[in-house]
Amino acid sequence: MAHSDGFFVDPAALSGAQADIGRLLGDMAEFKLDPDHSPSVFGHDELAESAKEFHDRWQDGVEELADETERIYRGLGDTIGEYKRVDAENAALIEELGDDDGGR
């Protein structure tokens, strides 16, 4: 766990959040509205056209949300990797200090 001035980060918690977001992305990829309804289902051509336009805008919004969620997923992965890298570097420095008897 990384600590700094009362602030800490739990990389395992970040990894868990990333895994949850990954599952969400999978669910989002599978979700599709069925736009194939004939105008007769709506009883009116203008209502059918409005429903189609709504569907198209909705699908665009879902795709944009998926894109943003993907960016969050990748960002968390980058953050986790950076915390692990810094932690490894710090552990190596501490080990070096432990190996160094300080000239005594």
Buried (B, 14 or more C-beta within 10 A) or exposed (E): EEEEEEEEBEBEEBBEBBEEBBEBBEEBEEEEEEEEEEBEEBEEEEEBEEBBEEBEEEBEEBEEEBEEBBEBBEEBBEBBEEBEEEBEEEEEEEEEEEEEEEEE
